[in-house]
Amino acid sequence: MEKFLIINPFGIGDVLFTTPVIKAIKEKHPGSYIGYWCNERVGELLKGNPDISKVFPLSRGDIKRIYKGLKGINKGLKGLGALSGLIMGIRRERFDAAFDFSLDTRYGLWSKLAGIKKRIGFDYKARGRFLTDRIVLTGYSGKHVVEYYADLLKLIEVYPKDKSLYLNVSDENKANARRRLSQSGVDLSRPVIGIAMGGGASWGKDAFYKQWPAENFGQLAQKISREAGAHIVLLGSSDEKLLAGKIIDIAGNKNIADLTGKFDLEELAAAIKELSILVCNDGGPLHMAVALGVSTVSIFGPVDEKVYGPYPPGQKHAVIKKDVSCRPCYKDFRFNGCDNDRRCLEDVSVDEVFQKVKDMLCAAT
């Protein structure tokens, strides 16, 4: 039995972008064993994937958080212990090959220490020196990340036929989500529009530059409730409760259920699955909806939708953007700030987003 390890320590979208890779490996090697090394938070989303045999949920960022939470000598010992335990756990699995999407020298080194002889990945800024098979990369530009990820499979002569994203929702989580929505006053026999007003957690303090104004989401929610007669569900992490509060202040409580901070990732996926449409910024919930076959209306600011947008693109997924001269300003994995007052987001009107939602609702009836 051949054994493969997928390495991706990034966020929700990036991990979902690897699901076509997993699917293609499994089709070419039906009896293979596939492990996945990811961060702790995203690990929840991979549990239900039938093609993944084991998840290793610990990233470099997770180790740093362990380190910061301790004092004195315990800092180094605890972080080192977590890492060495992970490497030994991976070593015991005796993987034949690793696909490293981290763009980070350390993961290549750790894979080598774990005894993985074939280490396949991108050589970005000469960080691929511990890889045995590599593709030189200067950045993602001109095509979607899914296409870049699929390119690595050529190094083992695997060519994906289906590059759609995959996300599984368990029957238990489906039932729990439906119950929670109903208890919140959501009538699932009517159209249900989800609003994910946050996103961009991986950007830290710069996440604001990926977010359409909460005031606009509030006006949009008001129009959807009044003119489209749909129920609205606010979704996001507990960190986004303030944004949700602004939306409710503007839109009022009628036909709006605020479920921010109420779900873990598995439950969030189940709730998204129940939606007619998800309206959102560029972020993880967008790609969860795409993987679940839910229609989306997404608003893109500094990030290039051709690289990080809904994949595969199609009529179910409307991207709203403004082609100001400075956009996209996120390039080669770097955001250098905004000198144009967020015009790419501020110039997106409530009316044009509402019209897209309305068009999609009409097409679905």
ABEGO torsion letter per residue (X at the ends): XBBBBBBBABBAAAAAAAAAAAAAAAAABAABBBBBBBBAAAAAAAAABAABABBBBBBAAAAAAAAAABBEAAAAAAAAAAAAAAAAAAAAAGBABBBBAAGBAAAAAAAAAAGBABBBBBBBGGAAAABABBBBBAEBBGBBAAAAAAAAAAAAGBBBABABBBBBBBAAAAAAAAAAAAAAGBBAABBBBBBBABEGAAAEAAAAAABBBAAAAAAAAAAAAAAAGBBBBBBEBAAAAAAAAAAAAAAEABGBBBABGABBAAAAAAAAAABABBBBBBEAAAAAAAAAGBBBBBBBBABBAAAABBOBBEAABBBBBBBBAAOBABBGGBBAEBAAGGAAAAABBAAAAAAAAAAAAAAAX
